[in-house]
Amino acid sequence: MKVALVHDYLVQYGGGERVLEAMSDLFPSAPIYTLMYDSESMYGAFHDKDIRTSFIQNIPWAKQKHRMFPWLMPLGIEDLDLSEYDVVISSSSSYAKGIITDPDTIHISYCHTPMRYAWDDCHRYFTEFQYSSFVKSLLPFAMNYIRMWDKVSADRVDYYVANSKNVARRIKKYYHLEADVIYPPVSVNDFPEVIRPEEPYYLIVGRFLAYKHYDIVIEAFCENGKLLKIVGAGPEENTLKQLAQGYPNIEFMGRLQDEETRLLFSGCEAVLFPSEDDFGIVPVESMAAGRPVIAYAQGGALESVIDGVTGIFFTEQTAQSITSAVQRFERLDFDSETIRRNAQVFSQERFQSELLHFVNTKYNQHHYEERI
């Protein structure tokens, strides 16, 4: 069984790229096809892998400004030649699922989400990114084309695997297709024992993007004076730092090595997770460290966090809702070992076992049907 992996683009390192790493470890000889690859942005990940890129790789500034080229992405992904493989597994939140495969090739798409900026988040996409007025005037026409291509390309997939029930519902809504669910992998066994620091602190971990709503957490902690440590980087960094200016209890830690971040997980009072993510690996990492989560009650967090057992929920994305949630949290007791046990269902070993079983089952089923 000759396998290839396909990923949208390797220009930033986040949850989707961690999933791809687990897939690549499962199929170590499989090359990785992608629209573009920026080795510096991967912080050493995939440095020893066979990475094969599209023609977009050679366009000046494409790796740094990939959001400026949405109309080229379908052409780039369709240009990739995957004719020599028995099984192609795409790791997709946008374009990777649109690859064109031979009739005898099985295409399994591990879907992190249907393309958000083509469907439910298209208006936010226009407003959050700092395009010129000329580019913004063209975006509605480009997105109409992208939306049509996305729907057509969705039908090229033989089998969908969603990273959560939340995403499976969205696949059904936008593509009218069914999807099995395999939760993404988390290195749940790599976290140290719970640490009790001299000064209690709360924690945020993630990319600084507007939809993450870290601003409301900062506003709440500017008001309550509690220590908040923030790990990460991203386009909203300057905005968030300006919001926290003059408040010494807000600490920006930058982007840290995994080992340093795990230590911060293990020592915090709780992790704040104010965004509506398709799944959300950060809450599971917090639970793997035995620490509870204070999460917005939407999206994938509803499938990983157990209210009152591994964390608590809040229902509005406002600073006031964060403040109330922290006050409620501090009146409750949480058991670290119970929290850790609940994180085990999301282990990397479980992910790889379930994915391998799914791939083998579909491959054997395909060849059995060919023989009869």
Secondary structure, DSSP 8 states (H G I E B T S, - for coil): --EEEEES-BSS-SHHHHHHHHHHHHSTT--EEES-B-GGGGTTTTTTS-EEE-GGGGSTTTTTSGGG-TTTHHHHHHTS--TT-SEEEEEESSSGGG----TTSEEEEEES-S-GGGTTTHHHHHHHS---HHHHHHHHHHHHHHHHHHHHHHTT-SEEEESSHHHHHHHHHHH---EEE----B-TTS-------SS--EEEES---GGG-HHHHHHHHHHH---EEEE---TTHHHHHHHHTT-TTEEEEES--HHHHHHHHHH-S-EEE-S--SS-HHHHHHHHTT--EEEESSTTHHHH--BTTTEEEESSSSHHHHHHHHHHHTTS---HHHHHHHHGGGBHHHHHHHHHHHHHHHHHHHHHHHH-
